[in-house]
């Protein structure tokens, strides 16, 4: 009987701590890990933020998936994350998607789709977007 009285409050305390102590993901901690070459730790920091809709974390995690750094290489997951970020106006993601579609890396090569993403990156004033637009004459598509 005494065991039951102790067990129930202890169980409730443990459950409450689990609810009130969420995983503390931090973009900056992920960036520090990334710049130190600890790609697995960077992915660990950015994944929960990306799942919550943080566009910059989606972009960076997408880059990790594209390159297979800290995570298994997965072009499909990379493009999915980059599109989520790009749809939110993240210019870097838009630019990278344009390059991916120009080169056909893990996707069907499509200058029409590249034009869409590079145009958005240009509108968001991403360095290099105009040069890529001109180099591949994307206005033709």
C-alpha positions as CSV (number, residue, x, y, z in Angstrom):
1,X,0.0,0.0,0.0
2,X,2.8,2.4,0.9
3,X,4.5,1.5,-2.4
4,X,1.4,2.5,-4.4
5,X,1.2,5.8,-2.6
6,X,4.8,6.6,-3.5
7,X,4.7,5.2,-7.0
8,X,1.8,7.2,-8.2
9,X,3.1,10.7,-7.2
10,X,6.6,9.8,-8.5
11,X,5.1,8.6,-11.9
12,X,3.1,11.8,-12.1
13,X,6.2,13.9,-11.3
14,X,8.3,12.2,-14.0
15,X,5.5,12.6,-16.6
16,X,5.1,16.3,-15.7
17,X,8.8,16.9,-16.0
18,X,8.7,15.3,-19.4
19,X,5.9,17.7,-20.5
20,X,7.4,20.9,-19.0
21,X,11.0,20.2,-20.2
22,X,10.8,20.3,-24.0
23,X,13.8,19.6,-26.1
24,X,15.5,22.9,-26.4
25,X,16.4,23.2,-30.1
26,X,18.3,26.3,-31.1
27,X,19.1,27.6,-34.5
28,X,22.4,29.3,-33.4
29,X,23.6,26.1,-31.6
30,X,22.9,24.3,-34.9
31,X,24.9,26.9,-36.8
32,X,27.8,26.6,-34.4
33,X,27.8,22.8,-34.7
34,X,27.6,23.2,-38.5
35,X,30.6,25.6,-38.7
36,X,32.6,23.2,-36.5
37,X,31.8,20.3,-38.9
38,X,29.5,18.5,-36.5
39,X,26.7,18.0,-39.0
40,X,24.9,15.4,-37.0
41,X,24.5,17.9,-34.1
42,X,23.4,20.6,-36.5
43,X,20.7,18.4,-37.9
44,X,19.6,17.5,-34.4
45,X,19.1,21.2,-33.5
46,X,17.5,22.1,-36.8
47,X,15.1,19.2,-37.3
48,X,12.6,20.2,-34.5
49,X,12.7,23.8,-35.7
50,X,12.1,22.8,-39.3
51,X,9.2,20.6,-38.2
52,X,7.7,23.7,-36.5
53,X,8.0,25.6,-39.8
54,X,11.2,27.6,-39.3
55,X,12.2,28.4,-42.9
56,X,16.0,28.9,-42.2
57,X,16.1,25.6,-40.4
58,X,14.3,23.9,-43.2
59,X,16.8,25.3,-45.7
60,X,19.8,24.3,-43.7
61,X,18.4,20.8,-43.0
62,X,17.6,20.5,-46.7
63,X,21.2,21.3,-47.5
64,X,22.4,18.6,-45.1
65,X,20.1,16.0,-46.7
66,X,21.2,17.1,-50.2
67,X,24.9,16.6,-49.3
68,X,24.4,13.6,-46.9
69,X,26.2,15.4,-44.1
70,X,25.0,14.4,-40.6
71,X,22.1,12.6,-42.1
72,X,21.7,10.0,-44.9
73,X,21.7,11.6,-48.4
74,X,18.1,12.0,-49.4
75,X,17.3,14.2,-52.4
76,X,13.6,13.7,-51.9
77,X,13.7,14.9,-48.3
78,X,16.0,17.7,-49.3
79,X,13.7,19.1,-52.0
80,X,10.7,18.7,-49.7
81,X,12.4,20.8,-47.0
82,X,13.7,23.4,-49.5
83,X,10.3,23.8,-51.1
84,X,8.7,24.3,-47.6
85,X,11.2,27.1,-46.9
86,X,11.0,28.5,-50.4
87,X,7.2,28.7,-50.2
88,X,7.8,30.9,-47.1
89,X,10.0,33.3,-49.0
90,X,13.4,32.0,-47.9
91,X,15.5,33.3,-50.8
92,X,18.4,30.9,-50.2
93,X,16.1,27.9,-50.5
94,X,14.6,29.3,-53.7
95,X,18.0,29.8,-55.2
96,X,19.2,26.3,-54.3
97,X,16.0,24.8,-55.7
98,X,16.6,26.7,-59.0
99,X,20.1,25.2,-59.2
100,X,18.8,21.7,-58.4
101,X,16.3,21.9,-61.2
102,X,18.8,23.4,-63.6
103,X,21.3,20.5,-62.9
104,X,18.7,17.8,-62.4
105,X,20.2,16.7,-59.1
106,X,17.8,14.2,-57.7
107,X,14.9,15.6,-59.7
108,X,13.9,15.7,-63.3
109,X,15.9,18.6,-65.0
110,X,13.4,21.4,-65.6
111,X,14.4,24.9,-66.7
112,X,10.7,25.9,-66.4
113,X,10.7,25.0,-62.7
114,X,14.2,26.5,-62.3
115,X,12.9,29.7,-63.8
116,X,10.1,29.8,-61.2
117,X,12.5,29.4,-58.2
118,X,15.3,31.6,-59.5
119,X,12.8,34.4,-60.3
120,X,11.5,34.2,-56.7
121,X,15.1,34.3,-55.4
122,X,15.8,37.3,-57.6
123,X,12.7,39.1,-56.3
124,X,14.0,38.4,-52.8
125,X,17.3,40.0,-53.7
126,X,19.4,36.8,-53.4
127,X,23.0,37.3,-54.6
128,X,23.7,35.3,-57.7
129,X,20.1,34.8,-58.8
130,X,20.4,37.4,-61.6
131,X,23.6,35.8,-62.8
132,X,22.1,32.4,-62.9
133,X,19.0,33.8,-64.6
134,X,21.2,35.2,-67.3
135,X,23.7,32.4,-67.6
136,X,20.9,29.9,-68.4
137,X,18.7,32.4,-70.2
138,X,15.8,31.3,-68.0
139,X,13.5,34.0,-69.5
140,X,13.1,31.7,-72.5
141,X,11.2,29.1,-70.4
